[in-house]
Amino acid sequence: VGLSKELELSPLQLCLENLHRTLQRKDTQGFFAYPVNDTIAPGYSNIITHPMDFSSMKYKIDSKEYHTLEKFRSDFFLMCNNAMVYNAPETIYYKAAKKLMQSGCKLLAPDKIISMYRGIG
Ligand SMILES: CC(=O)c1cc(-c2ccccn2)c2ncccn12
């Protein structure tokens, strides 16, 4: 039921859901919504050893795989970095990743993370 579902989410999870939603909203073209596959990106799985995308991050939040904000933060930067490794600088994907990373830097700045823990703790 609705309320009991809500209560299942720990304070950390609520914080992670919030950060995830805020960051995903910035991906207006949806380039980072789902795993990149080799059909749309030839050779992707040979070049990128640790793929990451917003849907995988959401799954990790819901399955309580993130025990700290730092783990969530590193997955977010992994996702952006992968796009800046695979795609050439002049591509729309590289530019979108760079912009998304800049938003993430602000939202996930260490001092912001600390104040979030203060808020949770
Ligand atoms: C994130 C990324 O590297 C990416 C997303 C996509 C993408 C994602 C959704 C729809 C279309 N393209 C993509 N296509 C070709 C090469 C790279 N990409």
The ligand as an SDF file (V2000), in Angstrom:
LIG
                    3D

 18 20  0  0  0  0  0  0  0  0999 V2000
   25.6680    8.1240  -23.4180 C   0  0  0  0  0  0  0  0  0  0  0  0
   26.1790    7.7170  -24.7500 C   0  0  0  0  0  0  0  0  0  0  0  0
   27.3790    7.5330  -24.9470 O   0  0  0  0  0  0  0  0  0  0  0  0
   25.2390    7.5310  -25.7990 C   0  0  0  0  0  0  0  0  0  0  0  0
   23.8720    7.5970  -25.6570 C   0  0  0  0  0  0  0  0  0  0  0  0
   23.3240    7.3650  -26.8880 C   0  0  0  0  0  0  0  0  0  0  0  0
   21.9110    7.3570  -27.1950 C   0  0  0  0  0  0  0  0  0  0  0  0
   20.9620    7.2330  -26.1750 C   0  0  0  0  0  0  0  0  0  0  0  0
   19.6150    7.2600  -26.5080 C   0  0  0  0  0  0  0  0  0  0  0  0
   19.2370    7.4130  -27.8250 C   0  0  0  0  0  0  0  0  0  0  0  0
   20.2280    7.5370  -28.7690 C   0  0  0  0  0  0  0  0  0  0  0  0
   21.5480    7.5090  -28.4870 N   0  0  0  0  0  0  0  0  0  0  0  0
   24.3730    7.1490  -27.7830 C   0  0  0  0  0  0  0  0  0  0  0  0
   24.3120    6.8850  -29.1200 N   0  0  0  0  0  0  0  0  0  0  0  0
   25.5120    6.7220  -29.7660 C   0  0  0  0  0  0  0  0  0  0  0  0
   26.7320    6.8330  -29.0830 C   0  0  0  0  0  0  0  0  0  0  0  0
   26.7410    7.0870  -27.7190 C   0  0  0  0  0  0  0  0  0  0  0  0
   25.5260    7.2470  -27.0930 N   0  0  0  0  0  0  0  0  0  0  0  0
  1  2  1  0
  2  3  2  0
  2  4  1  0
  4  5  2  0
  4 18  1  0
  5  6  1  0
  6  7  1  0
  6 13  2  0
  7  8  1  0
  7 12  2  0
  8  9  2  0
  9 10  1  0
 10 11  2  0
 11 12  1  0
 13 14  1  0
 13 18  1  0
 14 15  2  0
 15 16  1  0
 16 17  2  0
 17 18  1  0
M  END
$$$$
